[in-house]
Amino acid sequence: MPIVAQSTDTTDWVSRYADEVIAESERRAPGAKQDGTEGTDGAAAPVVVVASGLSPSGPIHLGNLREVMTPHLVADEIRRRGYQVRHLISWDDYDRYRKVPAGVPGIDESWAEHIGKPLTSVPAPAGSAYPNWAEHFKAAMTASLDELGVEYDGISQTEQYTSGAYREQILHAMKHRGDIDAILDQYRTKKDPAKGGKGKQQQKPVDEAELEAAEGSGAASEDDGSGGTGGYYPYKPYCGQCEKDLTTVVSYDDETTELVYTCTACGFDETVLLSEFNRGKLVWKVDWPMRWAYEGVVFEPSGVDHSSPGSSFVVGGQIVRQIFDGVQPIGPMYAFVGISGMAKMSSSKGGVPTPADALKIMEAPLLRWLYARRKPNQSFKIAFDQEIQRLYDEWDKLEAKVADGSALPADAAAHSRAVRTAAGELPRTPRPLPYRTLASVADITAGAEDQTLRILRDLDPSDPITSLDETRPRLDRAENWITTQVPAEARTIVRSEPDTELLSSLDDAGRESLRLLLEGLDSHWSLDGLTHLVYGVPKVQAGFSADATAKELPAEIKVAQRSFFALLYRLLVTRETGPRLPTLLLAVGADRVRKLLAA
């Protein structure tokens, strides 16, 4: 595969970041040429390393997915250009279990007794097929990443720490704990309300709004290892008796690596040799920059909570350089992802949608597109309500523009990243009928496949659907949306008997409108034909041609059309709104329509 060093599309954020990452990777390995051949010192082109970090402390939600999709899209673009790329996903499964999350089936308040243990030492929810808490929540995410076509190397931090992989880095950090403490101290605030707010101020001036955002996000409370009585230590042991991290390092000897700690939870104390001890981890603000240096990470995004003044990404830049002799990754800040009608997502709230939830109601290319089309610093929402129908309409219009070559370059690039990766095309629906049509059909038929096939076959008699498999997986996603996201009171129930009272109360104009509709059913029995018919009846009644355009008609025609539509809905489904009328008529069937509308 030929290697292309620079993108030609300056409007696509993914390509621009790929340019920067390749240039940075080349800068870090100056002996390698850009064309992948050996340089003068015999060095080959470097493997480009991008990274994500996920904590399986509970359901991994759609906001967390941006932590993965941003580097994935950049990594995939770099692969397309012929470079070798590693996308690392660090599973932070050696983090402490902080609290019992709300809304998780199979758990109760008894799980609170495990707070402070590593996530891999906490029991999985009742009924789970997985051995521990972390594996239970990792499983759903890995399945979603596979469906989304994300290629990555997963790293368990439990395995890394307990195997001693970071031993050298831990000993180095402990030896330079004073230097680390001095770096962190530049960002600490020690305002004491009891002293009128006086005390040590931040030495680096920050914008007050940014500081408030950091505090609101939790970034200000990130653990940096301070607060102990025996001095500063950037390492936290897990207790040898209760397994919790409610421990305090009492002393440490650099020469012998002897470490003494005590547990405030159970009173256990222990003396260990850190050169042999594997049951603990570096505090987060030291752990993250250590991994940048250890893995040689070139690109890793971070959320706004990690990019605020004094938080881990900012502080980590100094620690990785001054302590671990490494380089901070290129790291765009990414904005929050929301759900239609919901504020910023928080995993502390129950019922926060996950990638698996989204993939039940939308195809993988559509979900990829939502992350690809927006720059990382732009927030966006993922629709679980009626908005998903408009979103699918927008997607289908883009597909048509890409097919005829009229799509703008940035839109075409986002589409390409949505439907394929460097490894190949993602699965597609062979006959992608409009999502709103499929949802309406699923709503009316309640999943009856014979009725669904009958209706879909009638949509276009000139090119009929012959098997429901032609419409999958989009049909399945639309059915799932109807059954899981649409309230029962909003579902469509077709009348079993005519509304004789309403029919008998109609005036001559109302009866005439129904007669015109029924007379045209057979000759217009297709989606396009029925659309023309239901919009045309009020035109004909007003003395115009059914083919008259909006420019040729008075504004009153729109009012007459709305009144006609409301009448049809009331006669067919007992309310004044519902699925699009042409789809509804097809679903009900010509004979039943005649029965319900015969005045």
C-alpha positions in Angstrom: 0.0 0.0 0.0 1.4 3.4 -0.9 2.1 5.7 2.0 0.6 9.2 1.8 2.1 11.5 4.3 -0.3 14.5 4.0 -4.0 14.7 3.4 -5.4 16.8 0.6 -8.7 17.5 2.5 -8.2 20.5 4.7 -11.8 20.5 5.9 -11.7 17.1 7.6 -10.7 17.1 11.3 -9.6 13.5 11.2 -7.2 14.0 8.4 -5.8 17.1 10.0 -5.1 15.2 13.3 -3.6 12.3 11.3 -1.2 14.8 9.7 -0.2 16.1 13.1 0.2 12.6 14.6 2.3 11.3 11.8 4.5 14.4 11.9 4.9 14.0 15.7 5.7 10.3 15.4 8.3 11.0 12.8 9.8 13.8 15.0 10.1 11.4 17.9 12.0 8.9 15.6 14.2 11.1 13.4 16.0 8.1 12.0 13.0 6.9 10.1 12.0 8.3 6.7 8.4 9.2 6.0 8.1 6.7 3.2 8.5 3.8 5.5 12.0 2.8 4.3 15.0 2.6 6.6 16.8 5.7 7.5 20.5 6.3 7.6 20.7 4.7 11.0 18.8 1.7 9.9 15.6 2.6 11.8 12.3 1.6 10.2 9.2 3.8 10.2 7.8 3.9 13.8 4.6 2.2 14.9 2.2 5.1 15.7 0.7 4.7 19.1 -2.7 6.2 20.0 -4.5 5.5 23.2 -7.8 5.5 25.1 -8.6 4.7 28.7 -11.8 3.2 30.0 -12.8 2.5 33.6 -15.3 -0.5 33.9 -16.6 0.9 37.1 -20.2 0.6 35.8 -22.0 0.8 32.5 -19.6 2.4 30.0 -21.8 5.0 28.4 -22.0 6.9 25.0 -19.9 9.8 26.4 -17.1 7.3 27.2 -17.3 6.1 23.6 -15.9 9.4 22.4 -12.7 8.5 24.4 -12.4 5.6 22.0 -13.9 6.8 18.7 -11.7 10.0 18.5 -8.4 8.1 18.5 -9.9 5.2 16.5 -10.9 7.5 13.6 -7.5 9.1 13.6 -5.7 5.7 13.8 -7.8 4.3 11.0 -7.0 7.3 8.8 -3.3 6.7 9.5 -3.7 3.0 8.6 -5.3 3.9 5.3 -2.2 5.8 4.5 -0.1 2.7 5.0 1.4 3.2 8.4 1.4 0.7 11.3 -0.7 1.8 14.2 -1.5 0.5 17.7 -4.6 1.8 19.3 -4.3 1.0 22.9 -7.3 0.8 25.2 -6.2 0.7 28.8 -8.9 -1.0 30.9 -8.5 0.8 34.2 -9.7 -2.3 36.0 -7.2 -1.8 38.8 -8.9 1.4 39.9 -10.7 1.5 43.2 -14.4 0.7 43.4 -15.8 4.1 44.4 -19.5 3.7 44.9 -22.5 1.5 44.1 -23.9 2.9 40.8 -27.6 3.5 40.5 -29.8 1.6 38.1 -27.6 -1.5 37.6 -29.6 -4.8 37.7 -28.4 -7.5 40.0 -26.8 -5.3 42.7 -28.0 -3.8 46.0 -26.5 -1.7 48.8 -24.5 -4.8 50.0 -22.0 -4.0 47.3 -21.0 -1.0 49.3 -18.8 -3.2 51.5 -16.5 -3.6 48.5 -15.8 0.2 48.1 -12.0 0.7 48.0 -11.2 -2.6 46.4 -9.8 -3.0 42.9 -12.6 -3.4 40.3 -11.3 -6.8 39.5 -11.8 -7.9 43.2 -15.5 -6.8 43.3 -18.1 -9.5 42.7 -20.0 -9.1 39.4 -23.8 -8.3 39.6 -25.9 -11.3 40.6 -26.6 -13.6 37.6 -23.6 -12.4 35.6 -21.6 -14.9 33.6 -18.4 -13.0 34.3 -15.9 -13.5 37.2 -15.8 -10.0 38.6 -17.2 -6.5 38.3 -14.7 -5.2 35.8 -15.1 -8.1 33.4 -18.9 -7.8 33.5 -18.9 -4.2 32.3 -15.9 -4.7 29.9 -17.8 -7.4 28.1 -20.7 -5.2 26.9 -18.2 -2.6 25.7 -16.0 -5.0 23.8 -19.0 -6.5 22.0 -20.0 -3.0 20.9 -16.5 -2.1 19.8 -16.4 -5.2 17.7 -19.7 -4.3 16.0 -18.4 -0.7 15.4 -15.3 -2.1 13.7 -12.8 -0.6 16.2 -9.4 -2.3 16.0 -7.5 -2.1 19.3 -5.1 -3.7 21.7 -6.7 -4.1 25.1 -4.4 -3.7 28.2 -5.7 -4.7 31.6 -4.1 -2.5 34.3 -4.7 -5.2 36.8 -2.5 -7.5 34.8 0.1 -4.8 34.3 0.4 -3.9 38.0 0.1 -7.4 39.5 2.6 -8.9 37.0 5.2 -6.3 38.0 5.3 -4.8 34.5 5.6 -1.3 36.0 8.0 -2.1 38.7 10.8 0.0 37.4 8.5 3.0 36.9 7.0 2.6 40.4 10.4 2.6 42.0 11.5 5.5 39.9 8.4 7.5 40.9 9.0 6.8 44.6 12.6 7.8 44.3 11.5 11.1 42.8 8.5 11.6 45.0 9.8 15.0 46.2 10.1 16.3 42.6 6.5 15.0 41.8 5.2 16.6 45.0 6.8 19.9 43.9 5.1 19.8 40.5 1.7 18.9 41.9 2.1 21.6 44.6 2.1 24.3 41.8 -1.5 23.4 41.1 -2.9 22.7 44.6 -5.4 25.0 46.2 -5.4 25.1 50.0 -8.0 27.7 50.7 -9.5 27.2 54.2 -13.0 28.7 54.6 -12.5 28.9 58.3 -9.6 31.3 57.6 -11.6 33.6 55.4 -10.3 31.9 52.2 -6.7 32.6 53.0 -4.0 30.1 52.6 -1.8 29.0 49.7 -3.1 30.2 46.4 -2.7 28.6 43.1 0.6 29.9 41.7 -0.6 29.5 38.1 -3.5 32.0 37.3 -6.5 30.4 35.9 -9.8 31.6 34.5 -12.4 31.4 37.2 -15.1 29.9 34.9 -12.6 27.1 33.9 -11.8 26.5 37.6 -15.5 26.2 38.4 -16.0 23.8 35.5 -13.1 21.7 36.7 -14.5 21.5 40.2 -17.9 20.7 38.9 -16.6 17.9 36.8 -14.6 16.2 39.6 -11.2 17.1 38.2 -10.3 19.1 41.2 -10.7 16.1 43.4 -8.5 13.7 41.4 -6.2 11.8 43.7 -2.6 13.0 43.6 -1.3 11.1 46.6 -1.2 14.0 49.0 -2.6 14.2 52.5 -0.5 11.5 54.2 1.1 12.1 57.6 4.4 10.6 56.7 5.2 12.8 53.7 4.2 12.6 50.1 4.0 9.1 48.4 2.8 8.7 44.8 2.0 5.0 45.4 -1.1 3.4 47.0 -1.0 -0.2 48.3 -4.1 -2.3 48.4 -4.5 -3.8 51.9 -3.2 -7.4 52.3 -6.2 -8.2 54.6 -9.3 -6.4 53.4 -8.0 -5.6 49.8 -9.0 -1.9 50.1 -6.9 1.1 49.2 -7.8 2.9 52.5 -4.1 2.7 53.3 -1.5 5.1 54.4 2.2 4.7 53.6 4.1 5.3 56.9 7.6 5.1 55.6 9.7 4.1 52.6 13.4 3.4 52.2 14.9 4.2 48.8 17.9 1.9 49.2 16.1 -1.3 50.4 12.7 -0.4 48.9 11.2 -1.3 52.3 7.7 0.2 52.5 5.5 0.3 55.6 1.8 0.9 55.3 -1.2 0.7 57.6 -4.9 0.3 56.7 -7.4 2.7 58.2 -10.3 0.4 57.3 -9.3 -2.8 59.1 -6.2 -1.8 61.1 -3.9 -4.2 59.3 -0.3 -3.0 58.8 2.4 -4.6 56.7 6.1 -4.1 55.8 6.9 -5.1 52.2 9.7 -4.7 49.7 8.4 -2.6 46.8 11.0 -4.2 44.6 8.9 -7.4 45.0 5.4 -6.2 46.0 2.8 -6.1 43.3 -0.5 -5.2 45.1 -0.8 -1.5 44.6 -0.7 1.2 42.0 0.5 4.7 41.3 -2.0 7.5 42.0 -3.8 8.6 38.9 -2.0 11.9 38.3 1.3 10.0 38.2 0.0 6.8 36.7 -1.3 8.4 33.5 1.9 10.2 32.5 3.9 7.1 33.4 1.9 5.1 30.9 2.4 7.8 28.2 6.2 7.3 28.5 6.0 3.5 29.0 3.8 3.0 25.8 5.2 5.9 23.7 1.7 7.4 23.2 1.6 10.0 20.5 -2.1 10.8 20.5 -4.7 10.6 23.3 -7.7 12.8 23.7 -9.2 13.8 27.1 -12.5 15.1 28.4 -12.9 18.6 29.6 -12.7 17.3 33.2 -9.1 16.1 32.6 -8.1 19.3 30.7 -9.0 21.8 33.3 -6.3 23.8 35.2 -4.6 21.5 37.7 -6.2 18.3 36.5 -4.4 15.2 35.3 -3.7 16.0 31.7 -2.3 19.4 32.5 -0.2 18.2 35.4 0.7 15.1 33.5 2.5 17.1 30.9 5.1 18.2 33.4 5.4 14.9 35.2 5.9 12.9 32.0 8.7 15.2 30.9 10.4 16.0 34.2 10.1 12.6 35.9 9.7 9.9 33.2 11.7 11.6 30.4 8.8 11.2 28.1 6.6 13.3 25.9 3.0 14.3 26.4 0.7 13.1 23.7 -1.1 15.4 21.3 -4.4 15.5 23.1 -7.5 17.4 21.9 -10.1 18.1 24.5 -13.4 16.4 23.6 -16.8 17.8 24.5 -19.6 15.9 26.2 -22.1 13.7 24.4 -25.7 14.0 25.3 -29.0 12.2 24.7 -32.0 13.9 23.2 -33.7 15.8 26.0 -31.0 15.0 28.5 -28.3 17.1 30.0 -24.6 16.1 30.2 -24.4 12.4 30.7 -23.1 11.1 34.0 -22.4 7.5 34.8 -23.5 8.2 38.4 -27.1 8.3 37.2 -29.0 5.2 36.5 -30.1 4.3 33.1 -27.5 6.2 31.1 -27.5 4.8 27.6 -24.5 2.7 26.5 -23.2 1.9 23.0 -25.0 -1.4 23.2 -28.2 0.5 23.8 -27.6 2.7 20.8 -26.7 -0.2 18.6 -30.1 -1.8 19.3 -31.9 1.0 17.6 -29.4 2.2 15.0 -26.9 0.6 12.6 -23.2 0.8 13.4 -22.4 3.1 10.4 -24.9 5.7 11.7 -23.4 5.6 15.2 -19.9 6.0 13.8 -21.0 8.9 11.6 -22.3 10.8 14.7 -18.8 10.8 16.1 -17.0 11.3 12.8 -18.9 14.3 11.6 -18.3 16.5 14.6 -14.9 17.9 15.7 -13.9 16.6 19.1 -14.5 20.0 20.8 -18.1 20.1 19.5 -20.8 18.5 21.6 -23.6 16.6 20.1 -26.6 14.5 21.0 -27.6 11.0 20.2 -31.3 10.5 19.6 -33.3 7.9 21.4 -36.6 9.7 20.8 -38.5 10.7 17.6 -35.4 12.6 16.5 -33.8 9.4 15.4 -36.2 9.4 12.4 -35.0 12.8 11.2 -31.4 11.7 11.8 -31.9 8.7 9.6 -33.4 10.9 6.9 -30.3 13.1 7.0 -28.1 10.0 6.7 -30.0 8.7 3.7 -29.7 12.1 2.0 -26.0 12.0 2.6 -25.8 8.5 1.1 -27.5 9.7 -2.0 -25.2 12.7 -2.3 -22.1 10.5 -1.9 -23.5 8.2 -4.6 -24.0 11.0 -7.1 -20.8 12.8 -6.2 -22.5 16.0 -4.9 -21.5 15.6 -1.2 -19.1 18.2 0.2 -15.6 16.9 0.8 -15.9 16.9 4.6 -19.3 15.2 4.5 -18.0 12.6 2.1 -15.0 12.0 4.4 -17.3 11.5 7.4 -19.4 9.1 5.4 -16.4 7.1 4.3 -15.2 6.8 7.9 -18.7 5.7 9.0 -19.2 2.9 6.5 -15.7 1.4 6.3 -12.4 1.1 8.1 -9.0 0.3 6.7 -9.9 -3.3 7.2 -13.0 -3.1 5.0 -16.7 -2.3 4.8 -19.0 -2.6 7.7 -22.2 -4.6 7.3 -24.9 -2.7 5.5 -28.6 -3.0 4.9 -29.1 -4.2 1.2 -32.3 -2.2 0.7 -32.2 0.7 3.2 -35.8 1.8 3.3 -36.6 4.9 5.2 -36.2 4.3 9.0 -39.5 6.2 9.7 -41.3 3.9 7.3 -39.9 0.8 8.8 -40.7 2.1 12.3 -44.3 2.8 11.3 -44.7 -0.6 9.8 -43.2 -2.2 12.9 -45.5 -0.2 15.1 -48.7 -1.3 13.2 -47.8 -4.9 12.6 -46.3 -5.5 16.1 -43.5 -7.5 14.5 -45.7 -9.9 12.5 -43.3 -10.8 9.7 -46.0 -11.9 7.1 -47.8 -8.6 7.5 -44.5 -6.7 7.5 -43.5 -8.3 4.2 -46.9 -7.7 2.7 -46.6 -4.0 3.4 -43.0 -3.5 2.4 -43.7 -5.4 -0.9 -46.5 -2.9 -1.7 -44.2 0.2 -1.1 -42.9 0.0 -4.6 -44.7 -2.6 -6.8 -42.3 -2.0 -9.7 -39.4 -3.2 -7.6 -40.9 -5.2 -4.7 -39.2 -6.4 -1.6 -39.0 -10.2 -1.8 -37.5 -11.0 1.6 -37.3 -9.2 4.9 -33.6 -10.0 4.9 -33.2 -7.3 2.2 -34.2 -4.7 4.8 -32.1 -6.0 7.7 -30.5 -5.0 10.0 -32.3 -1.6 9.6 -35.7 -3.2 10.0 -34.6 -4.9 13.3 -33.2 -1.6 14.6 -36.5 0.2 13.8 -38.5 -2.6 15.5 -36.3 -2.4 18.6 -36.8 1.4 18.7 -40.6 1.0 18.6 -40.7 -1.6 21.3 -38.2 -0.2 23.7 -38.3 3.6 23.2 -41.9 4.5 22.2 -44.3 4.7 25.1 -47.3 2.3 25.0 -49.7 5.2 24.9 -48.0 6.5 21.7 -48.2 3.2 19.9 -50.6 2.9 16.9 -53.7 0.8 17.3 -55.9 0.5 14.2 -59.6 0.5 14.8 -61.4 -2.9 14.4 -64.8 -1.3 13.6 -65.8 1.9 11.9 -66.5 5.0 13.9 -70.1 5.2 12.9 -70.8 8.3 15.0 -68.1 10.3 13.4 -68.9 9.1 9.9 -72.6 10.0 10.3 -71.7 13.5 11.6 -69.7 14.4 8.4 -70.9 17.2 6.1 -71.0 16.8 2.3 -67.5 18.0 1.9 -66.2 15.4 4.5 -68.1 12.6 2.7 -66.8 13.7 -0.7 -63.2 13.7 0.6 -63.5 10.1 1.7 -65.2 9.1 -1.6 -62.3 10.6 -3.6 -59.8 8.8 -1.5 -61.5 5.4 -1.7 -62.0 5.7 -5.5 -58.3 6.3 -6.0 -57.0 3.5 -3.7 -56.5 0.8 -6.3 -54.8 3.0 -8.9 -52.5 4.6 -6.3 -51.6 1.6 -4.2 -47.9 2.2 -3.6 -46.1 4.5 -1.2 -45.6 7.3 -3.8 -49.0 6.8 -5.3 -50.8 7.1 -1.9 -48.7 10.1 -1.0 -49.9 11.8 -4.2 -53.5 10.7 -3.5 -53.8 11.9 0.1 -52.2 15.3 -0.7 -54.3 15.6 -3.9 -57.8 15.0 -2.5 -58.0 18.5 -0.9 -56.6 20.1 -4.0 -59.3 18.4 -6.2 -62.0 19.4 -3.8 -60.9 23.0 -4.1 -61.0 22.9 -7.9 -57.3 22.4 -8.6 -55.5 19.6 -10.3 -54.1 16.9 -8.0 -50.7 17.6 -9.6 -50.8 21.3 -8.8 -47.6 22.5 -7.0 -47.5 24.6 -3.8 -46.7 27.7 -5.8 -49.9 27.3 -7.8 -52.1 26.9 -4.7 -53.5 29.3 -2.1 -52.4 29.0 1.5 -55.8 27.7 2.5 -55.0 24.4 0.8 -52.5 23.5 3.5 -55.2 24.1 6.1 -57.6 21.8 4.2 -54.9 19.1 3.9 -54.2 19.2 7.7 -58.0 18.9 8.4 -58.3 16.0 6.0 -55.3 14.2 7.5 -56.7 14.6 11.0 -60.1 13.2 9.9 -58.3 10.1 8.4 -56.3 9.5 11.6 -59.4 9.8 13.7 -61.2 7.3 11.6 -58.3 4.9 11.4 -56.5 5.1 14.7 -58.8 7.2 17.0 -56.4 10.2 17.3 -55.4 13.1 15.2 -51.8 12.1 14.5 -49.9 8.9 13.8 -47.5 7.3 11.3 -47.3 8.9 7.8 -50.7 8.4 6.2 -49.4 6.6 3.0 -47.5 4.1 5.2 -50.5 3.7 7.5 -52.9 3.1 4.6 -50.5 0.4 3.1 -50.3 -1.2 6.6 -54.0 -1.3 7.2 -54.7 -2.7 3.7 -57.2 -1.6 1.0 -60.1 -3.8 2.2 -59.8 -2.7 5.8 -59.4 1.0 4.8 -62.6 0.7 2.8 -64.4 -0.8 5.8 -63.3 1.9 8.2 -63.8 4.9 5.8 -67.1 4.0 4.0 -69.5 6.8 5.0 
